[in-house]
Amino acid sequence: MAFKFNFTANLEEIDQTTSLDSSLHDLNLDDKKITERAPCHEYKITSCILPGAIQADILELPNVDKPLYKRALGDVKYQMAMQDTLCAGDDEGNNVVNMLELNSNSDLVRGVYEGGFKTWECSLDLVEYLAGLPKEQTCGKRVLELGCGSALPSLFMLMNDQRNQVDVQDYNEQVIQYITIPNILLNTVLDVQKSGEENLNDEGPEEPENNEEEKEQNGPVEEEEEDDVKDEIIGESVTCDAEAELPAELVPTMLERISQRSKAYYGDWTGLPDLVNVKYDIILTSETVYSEDALPALVRAIQKTLKKPDGVCYVAAKTVYFGVGGGVLPFCNLLQETQDEDKDKLVGEKVFESDSTVKREILKVTWVR
């Protein structure tokens, strides 16, 4: 599969088939439109503009007890149309549409759009890993997700324990408003109705028998087929529609509820530590080490916001991002070379590696004792 956005095609079709792609080709990063990095701000959750209903996809992950609901990209464009923000004079609407319709040759544009509308594969690895940790390691925690986008790891942490306080950050304000906040609502507050639920349940028991027959006839699944199999398991290759209604009179209360457990930030990582002004037990981040240019700001943000001495940061990433120079090794090297203002260092330990053709890893980053 190609590792790129194809937003020039029909958005609903994209969301079903290509919103989660395996990186068998180079990451496409547009260097021609580099601009000054956006300053960091807090997003006021209670001011979020929401539609009367949210359309969602269902993600069912191995070893994760509950499904996750992720807003469909087609639904974002529908909201834009319903709000009449596609007119020429509306900068907000045009900004969102421009992001959704990025040239198919670019996954992201530095300083303009950092890929937050896409569900990145390593975020799913991170959810599965967190689900396998002992409860005491994931409950009663203050959590920050950097570069959240769809915020799947944050959604899991919010659902995992009501005591968890989970803050989210993405470079683009539009991603926070149209993807992250709706996803938090879908998974923590709203009553989500699954369409075709009876049919899905009826088909479920037959699959293990068919899989066993295929294994006997064809042998074990080849490594290059693993990503396709995973896509089918999580529901990206098959339509699993769901919908949740948002009565206008209840929206303020719903937003107030999620604001009691979460804060949201947008903009560059550089100004984030001073803005949050707290230390986190757990920091989560996925697919944020794709470029060496972005690593110093990421490392500094982790150093300044991770609690000492027992804070833990989990970094989910591909081992190598071909074409842009990033990856796990440059990130680990920078950790070794960098001290914080107290002369303390962070160190990364590999705790997960995929068996897929394109290697994916999870690093556990802790303070050196």
C-alpha positions in Angstrom: 0.0 0.0 0.0 1.1 3.6 -0.6 2.0 5.7 2.4 0.2 8.9 1.5 -3.0 10.8 1.7 -5.2 10.6 -1.3 -7.6 13.4 -0.5 -8.2 14.2 -4.1 -10.5 11.3 -4.2 -13.9 10.8 -2.5 -13.3 11.4 1.2 -15.6 8.7 2.5 -14.0 6.1 0.3 -10.6 7.2 1.5 -11.6 6.9 5.1 -12.7 3.3 4.6 -9.7 2.1 2.6 -6.6 4.2 2.8 -6.8 6.2 6.0 -4.5 3.7 7.7 -1.7 2.7 5.2 1.4 0.6 5.7 4.6 2.5 4.9 6.0 0.4 2.2 7.2 3.5 0.3 8.9 6.7 1.3 7.1 9.2 3.5 6.1 12.1 1.4 6.9 15.4 3.0 6.5 18.7 1.2 9.5 20.9 1.9 8.5 23.6 -0.5 5.9 25.2 1.8 7.9 25.5 5.0 6.7 28.4 7.1 7.4 29.8 10.6 6.2 27.3 13.2 2.9 28.2 14.8 3.0 29.3 18.5 1.4 27.0 21.1 -2.1 27.9 22.5 -4.6 26.2 24.7 -7.8 25.2 22.8 -11.0 26.1 24.7 -12.9 22.8 24.6 -16.2 24.3 25.7 -16.2 26.6 22.6 -15.9 23.7 20.2 -18.5 23.9 17.3 -20.2 20.5 16.8 -22.7 19.2 14.3 -26.1 17.6 15.2 -24.6 14.1 14.7 -21.2 12.5 14.3 -20.5 9.7 11.8 -17.8 7.3 13.0 -15.8 4.2 12.1 -15.4 1.4 14.5 -11.9 0.1 15.3 -11.7 -3.3 17.1 -8.2 -4.0 18.1 -6.7 -7.3 19.4 -6.5 -7.6 23.2 -8.5 -4.4 23.6 -11.7 -5.0 25.5 -13.8 -2.2 24.0 -14.0 -0.9 20.4 -12.7 2.6 19.7 -14.8 5.1 17.7 -13.1 7.4 15.2 -14.8 10.2 13.4 -15.0 9.6 9.6 -13.2 12.2 7.5 -16.1 12.4 5.2 -18.2 13.6 8.1 -15.7 16.5 8.7 -16.3 17.7 5.1 -20.1 17.3 5.6 -19.9 19.5 8.7 -18.1 22.1 6.7 -20.8 22.1 4.1 -23.6 22.3 6.7 -22.0 25.3 8.4 -21.7 27.1 5.0 -18.0 27.6 5.7 -16.9 26.5 2.2 -17.6 30.0 0.8 -14.6 32.0 -0.5 -14.5 34.4 2.3 -14.3 32.0 5.2 -10.7 31.4 6.2 -11.5 28.7 8.8 -13.5 26.5 6.4 -11.0 27.0 3.6 -8.2 26.0 6.0 -9.8 22.7 6.9 -10.8 21.9 3.3 -7.3 22.7 2.1 -5.9 20.2 4.7 -8.3 17.5 3.6 -7.5 18.1 0.0 -3.7 18.1 0.2 -1.9 17.0 -2.9 -1.8 13.2 -3.0 2.0 13.4 -3.1 2.3 14.8 0.4 1.5 13.2 3.7 2.2 16.5 5.5 3.6 20.0 4.9 6.1 21.2 7.5 4.9 24.2 9.5 1.5 24.0 7.8 -0.1 20.6 8.3 1.4 17.8 10.3 -0.7 14.8 9.3 -3.3 15.0 12.1 -6.3 14.0 10.0 -4.8 10.6 9.3 -4.9 7.6 11.6 -1.3 6.5 11.8 -0.5 2.8 12.2 1.8 3.0 15.1 -0.9 4.6 17.3 -2.7 1.3 17.1 0.4 -0.5 18.2 0.5 1.8 21.2 -3.1 1.2 22.1 -2.6 -2.5 22.1 0.6 -2.2 24.1 -1.1 0.0 26.8 -4.0 -2.5 27.0 -1.5 -5.2 27.9 0.1 -3.3 30.8 -0.8 -4.0 34.4 -3.6 -1.8 35.6 -1.5 0.0 38.2 0.7 1.3 35.4 -2.2 2.9 33.5 -4.7 4.0 36.1 -4.9 7.1 38.2 -2.4 8.9 35.9 -1.9 12.3 34.4 -1.3 11.8 30.7 -0.2 13.9 27.8 -0.4 12.8 24.1 1.9 14.8 21.8 0.9 15.0 18.1 -2.4 13.3 19.0 -4.4 13.6 15.7 -7.2 11.0 16.1 -5.9 10.5 19.7 -6.5 6.8 19.9 -4.0 6.2 22.8 -5.6 9.0 24.7 -9.1 7.6 24.1 -7.9 4.3 25.5 -6.5 6.0 28.6 -9.7 7.9 29.2 -11.8 4.8 28.9 -9.4 2.7 30.9 -9.9 4.6 34.2 -12.2 7.4 35.1 -9.5 8.9 37.3 -7.1 9.4 34.4 -6.5 13.1 33.4 -5.6 13.1 29.7 -4.4 16.2 27.9 -3.9 16.2 24.1 -1.8 18.3 21.7 -1.7 18.6 17.9 0.1 21.1 15.7 -3.2 22.1 13.9 -6.1 23.7 15.8 -8.4 22.3 13.1 -7.4 18.8 13.9 -8.2 19.3 17.6 -11.6 20.8 16.8 -12.8 18.5 14.0 -11.2 15.2 14.9 -9.7 15.0 18.5 -12.6 16.6 20.5 -15.3 14.7 18.5 -13.4 11.4 19.1 -13.2 12.1 22.8 -17.0 12.7 22.9 -17.7 9.5 20.9 -15.7 7.4 23.3 -16.5 8.9 26.7 -19.8 10.7 26.6 -22.0 10.0 23.6 -24.4 7.1 23.0 -23.0 5.6 19.8 -25.4 3.5 17.7 -23.8 0.8 15.5 -25.4 0.2 12.2 -25.6 -3.4 11.0 -24.6 -4.7 14.4 -26.7 -7.9 14.1 -25.2 -8.8 10.8 -21.7 -8.3 12.1 -22.5 -10.5 15.1 -24.0 -13.2 12.9 -20.9 -13.4 10.7 -18.5 -13.4 13.6 -18.5 -17.1 14.6 -17.8 -18.3 11.1 -14.5 -16.5 10.7 -12.3 -18.6 13.0 -13.3 -21.8 11.2 -12.5 -20.3 7.8 -9.2 -19.0 9.1 -8.2 -22.4 10.4 -9.1 -24.0 7.0 -7.0 -21.4 5.2 -4.1 -22.0 7.6 -4.1 -25.7 6.9 -4.3 -25.2 3.1 -2.0 -22.3 2.7 0.3 -22.4 5.8 1.1 -19.4 8.0 0.5 -15.9 6.8 3.4 -14.3 5.1 5.0 -11.2 6.7 4.1 -9.0 3.7 0.4 -9.8 4.2 0.4 -8.9 7.9 -0.6 -5.3 7.4 -3.5 -6.2 5.2 -4.7 -8.7 7.8 -4.4 -6.1 10.6 -6.4 -3.6 8.5 -9.2 -6.1 8.2 -9.1 -6.9 11.9 -9.4 -3.3 13.0 -12.2 -2.6 10.5 -10.4 -0.2 8.1 -11.0 -2.3 5.0 -14.6 -3.1 5.9 -17.3 -0.5 6.4 -18.3 -0.4 10.1 -20.4 2.7 10.4 -21.7 4.2 13.6 -23.5 7.4 14.5 -24.0 9.5 17.6 -26.5 12.3 18.0 -25.6 15.6 19.7 -28.8 17.4 20.8 -27.9 21.1 20.8 -29.2 21.7 24.3 -26.9 19.0 25.7 -23.7 20.0 23.9 -22.5 22.6 26.5 -22.9 20.0 29.2 -21.1 17.4 27.2 -18.1 19.7 26.4 -18.0 20.7 30.1 -17.8 17.1 31.1 -14.8 16.3 28.9 -13.1 19.5 29.8 -13.0 18.3 33.5 -10.7 15.5 32.5 -8.8 16.9 29.5 -7.1 20.0 28.2 -6.3 20.5 24.5 -3.4 22.4 23.0 -2.4 23.3 19.4 0.8 24.7 17.9 4.5 23.9 18.0 6.0 21.8 20.8 8.5 24.6 21.8 6.0 26.6 23.8 4.0 23.7 25.2 5.9 23.1 28.5 5.4 26.7 29.7 1.7 26.6 28.7 0.8 23.3 30.5 2.9 24.1 33.6 2.5 20.6 35.0 4.4 17.3 35.0 2.9 14.2 33.6 3.1 10.6 34.8 2.8 9.3 31.2 3.5 10.9 27.9 2.4 9.2 24.7 3.4 10.0 21.1 3.1 8.1 17.8 4.8 8.7 14.5 6.4 12.0 15.6 10.0 11.0 15.0 9.6 11.0 11.2 12.0 13.9 10.6 15.3 14.7 12.3 14.5 18.4 12.1 11.5 17.9 14.5 13.4 15.8 17.0 15.0 18.6 19.2 11.7 20.2 19.9 10.1 16.9 20.7 12.9 15.8 23.1 12.8 19.2 24.9 9.0 19.0 25.3 9.4 15.5 26.8 12.2 16.6 29.1 10.3 19.6 30.4 6.9 17.9 31.0 7.8 14.3 32.1 7.6 13.9 35.9 10.8 13.0 37.7 12.0 10.4 38.7 9.3 7.9 37.7 7.6 9.4 34.7 7.3 7.2 31.6 7.1 8.2 27.9 6.0 5.7 25.2 7.1 6.5 21.7 5.6 4.5 18.9 7.3 4.8 15.6 8.6 3.1 12.5 12.2 2.0 12.8 13.1 4.1 9.7 11.3 6.8 7.8 12.7 6.5 4.4 13.2 9.7 2.5 13.1 12.2 5.4 15.9 10.9 7.7 13.9 10.3 10.8 13.4 7.1 12.8 14.1 5.4 16.1 17.9 5.5 16.0 18.2 9.3 15.5 15.7 9.9 18.3 17.6 7.6 20.7 20.9 9.2 19.8 19.5 12.7 20.6 18.3 11.4 24.0 21.8 10.3 24.8 23.3 13.6 23.7 20.8 15.9 25.5 20.6 16.9 29.1 17.8 19.0 30.7 18.5 22.1 32.8 19.2 19.8 35.8 21.8 17.8 33.8 19.5 14.8 33.8 19.1 12.5 30.8 16.4 10.3 29.3 17.0 6.9 27.9 14.9 4.8 25.5 14.3 1.0 25.8 12.6 -1.0 23.1 9.6 -2.8 24.5 7.8 -3.8 21.3 8.8 -4.6 17.7 6.5 -5.7 14.9 7.0 -8.7 12.7 5.8 -6.8 9.6 8.0 -6.0 6.6 8.2 -2.4 7.6 9.4 -2.6 11.2 7.5 -0.7 13.9 8.7 -0.2 17.4 7.6 1.2 20.8 10.2 2.8 23.0 9.8 3.2 26.8 11.6 6.4 27.7 12.5 7.0 31.3 14.9 9.2 33.4 18.4 7.8 33.9 18.8 6.9 37.5 
